[in-house]
């Protein structure tokens, strides 16, 4: 729901759920140390907590702000297709759907704004009136109150472009959600506006010689058929690849062929290829009971309920074997579905390095590195444990090792099976008149 006029309503974090977990999570990090804020913006971040410092984030674009404890189940996708990536065509009737939950029964209001970015996610030089047509901000209010009281939550929904706001130019964007009462920035999330100019065909070459440690490598190769308006492709075009929707982890195509007047071939060199057997564990939290085969114990008398998952061993993960639908989380949207404190128990194969730390990250926390998801050793059961507050649904996640302030997200990948990988190719063109990058075309493909 969106309204043209902003007005402020009284609200507060008074639910038992928030009181219970705010004290526990007071030192939660919002994202790794690579997040960049302007000084004025840093002071306005709401519900911010110390980051796990000194770490280069591998998953999110620089500057992306991850939601705090009171906001969860954030999704952004093409309307009526929850599995889709957040792309829509400029000037079309396509829309994106934003959904998120705010824990607590109180009525809330949020303000949605947008920023335009370069291909590397730095802010572009365009002012808001140059890339937006309509209102500079939209108020999202009310929310649908859940029928589940352990805890209550309100689900907010916002669809755009709409009659109040539209977009003038293509490119990378960041959607910003602020608290209307305090003005604090609650979270940001990236999306893309494309022009659908030209056409891209892509494939993936699986390298015959394993790159390292017996792992396979994927080298994307693409052919872009030029639209008539591109006069100097060798100077104006830029080509990116992204694996598994880790938008901040893009790689620039470094092998280009402009010999044909009508098309450009672009690809990654062998040295810059992607890991071809990148593993995701998958959790189907469809029910908060022991009838779920992934659940060992469930205490539904608590608020929120507590769920203990079956033990996981390093060599036997619940992983996404060959999913061609895309790497998308699917938290339940039914207001009867609830949240739970989910306890993960992990048995790594071998010792953890003395100076290493193990973290859990995934769709449920927007692939951030948070201090409360650091695994601790439970000597009584000889397992490493951590917990996360999660809504019923379907999620991808990983255990990662942090050592010497570096993330090793392959350390616990052991099966090296034929895991389905999702790729996006993005074609940008530099607009020399207005000094920004247009996003001419994108292409989704799998291997």
C-alpha positions as CSV (number, residue, x, y, z in Angstrom):
1,X,0.0,0.0,0.0
2,X,1.3,3.5,-0.8
3,X,0.0,7.0,0.0
4,X,0.8,10.3,-1.6
5,X,1.0,12.3,1.6
6,X,3.3,11.6,4.5
7,X,2.0,11.7,8.0
8,X,3.5,10.3,11.2
9,X,1.9,7.9,13.6
10,X,3.0,6.8,17.1
11,X,4.8,3.5,17.3
12,X,7.2,1.6,19.4
13,X,9.0,-1.8,19.8
14,X,6.9,-3.1,22.6
15,X,6.3,-6.7,21.6
16,X,7.7,-9.4,23.8
17,X,9.6,-10.8,20.9
18,X,11.5,-7.5,20.3
19,X,12.2,-7.0,24.0
20,X,13.5,-10.6,24.3
21,X,15.9,-10.4,21.4
22,X,17.0,-6.8,21.4
23,X,19.0,-7.4,24.6
24,X,20.6,-10.4,23.1
25,X,21.4,-8.9,19.7
26,X,22.6,-5.5,20.9
27,X,26.0,-6.1,19.3
28,X,24.7,-7.5,16.0
29,X,26.6,-6.3,12.9
30,X,24.7,-4.9,10.0
31,X,27.1,-6.0,7.3
32,X,30.8,-6.5,6.9
33,X,33.4,-3.8,7.1
34,X,33.3,-2.9,3.4
35,X,30.0,-1.0,3.7
36,X,30.6,2.6,2.8
37,X,28.5,5.5,4.1
38,X,28.7,9.2,3.7
39,X,29.2,10.9,7.1
40,X,25.7,12.4,7.1
41,X,24.1,9.1,6.3
42,X,26.1,7.1,8.8
43,X,24.6,9.2,11.6
44,X,21.1,8.4,10.3
45,X,21.3,4.7,10.2
46,X,18.7,3.2,12.4
47,X,19.2,0.2,14.7
48,X,22.8,0.0,13.7
49,X,25.3,-2.1,15.6
50,X,29.1,-2.7,15.4
51,X,30.1,-4.6,12.3
52,X,32.4,-7.6,12.1
53,X,35.2,-5.2,11.3
54,X,38.0,-5.4,8.8
55,X,36.3,-7.9,6.5
56,X,35.8,-7.4,2.7
57,X,32.2,-8.5,2.1
58,X,31.8,-11.0,-0.8
59,X,28.0,-10.9,-1.3
60,X,26.4,-7.4,-1.2
61,X,27.1,-4.2,-3.1
62,X,29.2,-1.6,-1.3
63,X,26.9,0.7,0.6
64,X,24.1,-1.7,1.0
65,X,22.5,-1.4,4.4
66,X,21.2,-4.6,6.0
67,X,18.1,-4.5,8.1
68,X,18.2,-4.8,11.9
69,X,16.5,-7.2,14.2
70,X,13.0,-5.7,13.9
71,X,12.7,-6.1,10.1
72,X,12.9,-9.5,8.3
73,X,11.9,-11.6,5.3
74,X,12.9,-8.9,2.8
75,X,12.1,-9.8,-0.9
76,X,12.3,-7.8,-4.1
77,X,11.3,-9.5,-7.3
78,X,9.3,-9.1,-10.6
79,X,5.6,-8.8,-9.8
80,X,3.9,-12.2,-9.6
81,X,7.2,-14.1,-9.9
82,X,8.9,-14.5,-6.5
83,X,11.7,-16.5,-8.0
84,X,12.8,-13.8,-10.4
85,X,15.7,-11.4,-10.1
86,X,14.9,-7.7,-9.5
87,X,15.0,-6.5,-13.2
88,X,12.4,-4.6,-15.1
89,X,12.3,-2.9,-18.5
90,X,12.3,0.9,-18.8
91,X,9.1,2.3,-20.2
92,X,7.2,-1.1,-19.9
93,X,4.3,-2.0,-17.7
94,X,6.6,-4.3,-15.7
95,X,6.7,-3.8,-11.9
96,X,8.8,-5.0,-9.0
97,X,7.3,-6.2,-5.8
98,X,8.8,-5.4,-2.4
99,X,7.8,-7.3,0.7
100,X,9.1,-7.2,4.2
101,X,7.9,-7.9,7.8
102,X,8.1,-5.6,10.8
103,X,8.0,-7.6,14.1
104,X,5.4,-6.3,16.4
105,X,1.7,-5.4,16.2
106,X,2.0,-1.6,16.2
107,X,1.1,0.3,13.1
108,X,4.2,1.6,11.3
109,X,5.0,3.9,8.4
110,X,8.0,3.7,6.1
111,X,9.3,6.1,3.4
112,X,10.7,4.6,0.2
113,X,13.3,6.5,-1.8
114,X,15.7,5.6,-4.7
115,X,19.3,6.3,-5.6
116,X,21.0,5.7,-9.0
117,X,24.4,4.0,-9.2
118,X,27.2,3.3,-11.6
119,X,28.1,-0.3,-12.6
120,X,30.5,-0.6,-9.6
121,X,27.7,0.6,-7.2
122,X,29.2,4.0,-6.5
123,X,26.6,6.8,-6.7
124,X,26.1,8.2,-10.1
125,X,26.2,12.0,-10.7
126,X,22.5,12.1,-11.6
127,X,20.1,14.1,-9.3
128,X,16.8,12.5,-8.4
129,X,14.8,14.6,-10.8
130,X,17.1,13.4,-13.6
131,X,16.3,9.7,-13.0
132,X,12.9,9.9,-11.4
133,X,9.5,11.0,-12.7
134,X,7.0,11.8,-10.0
135,X,7.3,11.8,-6.2
136,X,10.8,11.8,-4.7
137,X,9.6,9.5,-1.9
138,X,6.6,7.3,-1.2
139,X,5.0,6.5,2.1
140,X,4.2,2.8,2.8
141,X,1.9,2.5,5.8
142,X,-0.4,0.2,7.7
143,X,0.8,-3.3,6.8
144,X,-1.2,-6.5,7.1
145,X,-1.2,-7.8,10.7
146,X,-0.3,-11.4,11.0
147,X,-2.7,-14.0,12.5
148,X,0.2,-15.7,14.2
149,X,0.9,-14.2,17.7
150,X,4.3,-15.8,18.4
151,X,5.2,-13.1,17.6
152,X,2.8,-10.7,15.9
153,X,4.2,-9.0,12.8
154,X,3.0,-6.7,10.1
155,X,3.7,-7.5,6.5
156,X,4.4,-4.5,4.2
157,X,4.1,-4.6,0.4
158,X,5.0,-2.0,-2.2
159,X,4.8,-2.3,-6.0
160,X,6.6,0.0,-8.4
161,X,6.8,1.8,-10.9
162,X,3.3,3.1,-10.2
163,X,1.2,6.2,-10.8
164,X,3.2,8.1,-8.3
165,X,6.7,7.2,-9.3
166,X,8.4,6.2,-12.5
167,X,12.0,6.0,-13.9
168,X,13.5,8.2,-16.6
169,X,16.8,6.3,-17.1
170,X,18.2,2.7,-17.0
171,X,21.0,1.5,-14.8
172,X,21.8,0.1,-11.3
173,X,19.5,1.4,-8.5
174,X,19.2,1.1,-4.8
175,X,15.8,1.1,-3.0
176,X,16.0,2.8,0.4
177,X,13.5,2.2,3.2
178,X,13.5,4.8,6.0
179,X,11.4,4.9,9.2
180,X,9.0,7.8,8.8
181,X,8.9,8.5,12.5
182,X,12.7,8.8,13.1
183,X,14.1,9.3,9.6
184,X,16.5,6.5,10.2
185,X,17.5,4.3,7.3
186,X,16.1,0.8,7.9
187,X,17.6,-1.1,4.9
188,X,18.5,-0.8,1.2
189,X,18.2,-3.3,-1.5
190,X,19.5,-3.3,-5.1
191,X,17.6,-3.6,-8.4
192,X,18.1,-3.0,-12.1
193,X,16.3,-1.1,-14.9
194,X,17.2,-2.2,-18.4
195,X,16.4,-0.8,-21.8
196,X,16.2,-4.1,-23.7
197,X,18.4,-2.7,-26.5
198,X,20.3,-5.2,-28.6
199,X,20.3,-8.9,-27.7
200,X,22.6,-11.2,-25.7
201,X,23.2,-15.0,-26.1
202,X,25.4,-16.6,-23.4
203,X,26.8,-20.0,-22.6
204,X,29.2,-21.4,-20.0
205,X,32.4,-23.2,-20.7
206,X,33.4,-25.7,-18.0
207,X,37.2,-25.7,-17.9
208,X,38.7,-29.1,-18.5
209,X,41.6,-28.5,-16.1
210,X,40.4,-27.9,-12.5
211,X,41.5,-24.5,-11.2
212,X,42.4,-25.5,-7.7
213,X,41.7,-28.2,-5.1
214,X,39.9,-30.4,-7.7
215,X,37.2,-27.8,-8.2
216,X,35.7,-27.0,-11.6
217,X,35.6,-23.6,-13.1
218,X,33.0,-21.8,-15.2
219,X,33.9,-19.3,-17.9
220,X,30.9,-17.4,-19.2
221,X,31.0,-16.5,-22.9
222,X,28.5,-14.1,-24.5
223,X,27.6,-12.5,-27.9
224,X,26.0,-9.1,-27.9
225,X,24.2,-8.0,-31.1
226,X,24.6,-4.2,-31.2
227,X,21.7,-1.8,-31.5
228,X,22.0,0.9,-34.1
229,X,22.6,3.7,-31.5
230,X,26.0,2.2,-30.4
231,X,28.6,3.8,-32.6
232,X,31.8,3.1,-30.7
233,X,31.4,-0.1,-28.8
234,X,35.1,-0.5,-28.0
235,X,35.0,2.9,-26.1
236,X,31.4,3.1,-24.7
237,X,30.4,-0.5,-23.7
238,X,31.2,-2.3,-20.5
239,X,30.3,-5.9,-19.7
240,X,29.7,-7.6,-16.3
241,X,28.9,-11.1,-15.1
242,X,27.3,-12.0,-11.8
243,X,27.0,-15.5,-10.3
244,X,24.1,-16.5,-8.1
245,X,22.8,-13.0,-7.6
246,X,25.7,-11.8,-5.5
247,X,25.3,-8.4,-7.1
248,X,28.3,-6.9,-5.3
249,X,30.5,-9.7,-6.5
250,X,30.4,-8.8,-10.2
251,X,33.3,-9.6,-12.6
252,X,34.2,-7.4,-15.6
253,X,34.6,-9.3,-18.8
254,X,38.3,-9.0,-19.7
255,X,38.4,-10.7,-23.1
256,X,36.6,-8.7,-25.8
257,X,36.3,-9.1,-29.5
258,X,35.1,-6.1,-31.6
259,X,36.1,-7.4,-35.0
260,X,32.5,-7.8,-36.2
261,X,30.7,-4.5,-37.0
262,X,27.4,-5.9,-35.8
263,X,28.2,-7.7,-32.6
264,X,30.7,-8.0,-29.7
265,X,31.9,-11.2,-28.1
266,X,32.8,-10.8,-24.4
267,X,33.9,-13.4,-21.9
268,X,35.9,-14.0,-18.8
269,X,39.5,-15.2,-19.0
270,X,40.4,-18.5,-17.4
271,X,42.2,-16.6,-14.6
272,X,38.9,-14.8,-13.7
273,X,36.5,-17.7,-14.1
274,X,33.9,-18.5,-11.5
275,X,33.8,-21.5,-9.2
276,X,31.7,-24.0,-11.1
277,X,30.6,-26.1,-8.1
278,X,29.7,-23.4,-5.7
279,X,27.5,-25.1,-3.1
280,X,24.4,-23.8,-1.2
281,X,22.8,-25.6,1.6
282,X,19.0,-25.4,1.5
283,X,16.5,-25.3,4.4
284,X,12.9,-26.1,3.8
285,X,11.4,-24.7,6.9
286,X,7.8,-25.5,5.8
287,X,6.6,-26.5,9.2
288,X,7.7,-25.7,12.8
289,X,7.3,-29.3,14.1
290,X,9.1,-32.6,14.1
291,X,7.1,-33.7,11.2
292,X,9.6,-31.7,9.1
293,X,12.4,-34.1,8.2
294,X,15.0,-31.4,8.8
295,X,13.8,-30.7,12.3
296,X,15.1,-32.7,15.3
297,X,13.2,-30.9,18.1
298,X,10.5,-28.3,18.3
299,X,9.2,-26.3,21.3
300,X,6.1,-24.5,20.2
301,X,5.3,-23.2,23.7
302,X,8.0,-20.6,23.5
303,X,7.6,-17.1,21.9
304,X,8.9,-17.4,19.4
305,X,8.9,-21.2,19.0
306,X,12.3,-22.8,19.1
307,X,13.3,-25.3,16.4
308,X,16.5,-27.5,16.5
309,X,17.6,-28.8,13.2
310,X,19.1,-32.1,12.5
311,X,22.9,-32.2,12.8
312,X,24.8,-31.3,9.7
313,X,28.2,-32.8,8.7
314,X,30.6,-31.0,6.4
315,X,30.5,-33.7,3.8
316,X,26.7,-34.2,3.9
317,X,25.1,-30.8,3.5
318,X,21.5,-30.0,2.6
319,X,22.5,-28.4,-0.7
320,X,20.9,-27.1,-3.9
321,X,21.9,-29.9,-6.3
322,X,20.6,-28.6,-9.6
323,X,17.9,-25.9,-9.3
324,X,17.1,-24.1,-12.5
325,X,14.6,-21.7,-10.9
326,X,17.3,-19.4,-9.6
327,X,18.8,-18.8,-6.2
328,X,15.8,-17.1,-4.5
329,X,14.6,-17.3,-1.0
330,X,10.9,-17.9,-0.4
331,X,9.7,-16.8,3.1
332,X,6.0,-17.6,3.5
333,X,3.6,-14.7,2.7
334,X,0.6,-16.4,4.4
335,X,-0.1,-14.3,7.6
336,X,-0.8,-17.6,9.4
337,X,2.8,-18.6,9.1
338,X,5.1,-17.7,11.9
339,X,8.7,-17.0,13.0
340,X,11.0,-19.3,15.0
341,X,14.4,-19.3,16.6
342,X,16.2,-21.9,14.5
343,X,19.2,-23.6,16.0
344,X,21.8,-24.9,13.6
345,X,24.3,-27.6,14.7
346,X,27.3,-28.2,12.5
347,X,30.0,-30.9,12.6
348,X,32.9,-29.7,10.4
349,X,35.2,-32.3,9.0
350,X,38.4,-31.7,10.9
351,X,39.6,-28.9,13.2
352,X,38.8,-25.3,12.7
353,X,42.0,-23.2,12.3
354,X,43.1,-21.8,15.7
355,X,42.7,-18.2,14.4
356,X,39.6,-19.0,12.3
357,X,35.9,-18.2,13.1
358,X,32.9,-19.9,11.6
359,X,29.8,-17.9,10.6
360,X,26.4,-18.7,9.2
361,X,25.0,-16.5,6.4
362,X,22.2,-16.8,3.9
363,X,19.0,-15.4,2.5
364,X,17.5,-15.0,6.0
365,X,20.0,-12.3,6.9
366,X,20.6,-10.9,3.3
367,X,24.0,-12.6,3.2
368,X,25.5,-10.4,5.9
369,X,28.2,-11.3,8.4
370,X,26.6,-10.8,11.8
371,X,28.1,-11.4,15.2
372,X,25.1,-13.3,16.5
373,X,25.4,-15.9,13.7
374,X,29.0,-16.7,14.7
375,X,29.2,-20.4,15.6
376,X,30.3,-21.4,19.1
377,X,31.6,-24.8,20.1
378,X,29.2,-26.9,22.4
379,X,31.6,-29.3,24.2
380,X,28.7,-31.3,25.6
381,X,27.4,-32.5,22.2
382,X,30.7,-31.9,20.2
383,X,29.0,-29.6,17.7
384,X,29.3,-26.0,16.6
385,X,26.1,-24.0,17.1
386,X,24.4,-20.8,16.2
387,X,20.8,-19.6,15.9
388,X,18.8,-17.3,13.6
389,X,15.3,-15.8,13.7
390,X,13.6,-17.1,10.6
391,X,10.1,-17.2,9.1
392,X,8.7,-20.4,7.7
393,X,9.8,-20.8,4.1
394,X,12.6,-21.9,1.9
395,X,16.2,-20.6,2.3
396,X,19.7,-20.9,0.9
397,X,22.7,-20.6,3.3
398,X,26.3,-21.4,3.9
399,X,28.8,-21.9,6.6
400,X,31.9,-19.7,6.0
401,X,35.3,-19.4,7.6
402,X,36.8,-16.0,8.5
403,X,40.5,-16.1,9.0
404,X,43.0,-13.1,9.0
405,X,40.0,-10.8,8.3
406,X,39.2,-12.6,5.0
407,X,36.1,-14.6,4.1
408,X,36.6,-18.1,2.8
409,X,33.2,-19.1,1.5
410,X,34.6,-22.3,-0.1
411,X,36.2,-23.8,3.0
412,X,33.3,-26.1,3.9
413,X,32.3,-27.0,0.3
414,X,33.3,-30.7,0.1
415,X,31.1,-32.5,-2.3
416,X,32.1,-30.7,-5.5
417,X,29.0,-32.1,-7.2
418,X,27.1,-30.8,-10.2
419,X,25.5,-27.9,-8.4
420,X,23.3,-25.7,-10.6
421,X,24.8,-22.2,-11.0
422,X,22.8,-19.1,-12.1
423,X,24.5,-16.3,-14.1
424,X,23.6,-12.8,-15.3
425,X,25.3,-10.9,-18.1
426,X,24.9,-7.1,-18.0
427,X,25.8,-4.8,-20.9
428,X,26.3,-1.1,-19.9
429,X,26.9,1.9,-22.2
430,X,28.5,5.1,-21.0
431,X,26.3,8.2,-21.7
432,X,28.9,10.8,-22.5
433,X,26.3,13.6,-22.5
434,X,24.8,13.0,-19.1
435,X,27.7,11.2,-17.5
436,X,26.1,8.0,-16.3
437,X,25.9,4.4,-17.4
438,X,22.9,3.0,-19.2
439,X,22.0,-0.6,-18.8
440,X,21.2,-1.7,-22.3
441,X,20.6,-5.4,-21.9
442,X,20.8,-8.3,-19.5
443,X,20.8,-12.1,-20.0
444,X,20.0,-14.8,-17.4
445,X,21.5,-18.2,-18.0
446,X,22.4,-21.4,-16.1
447,X,24.9,-24.2,-16.0
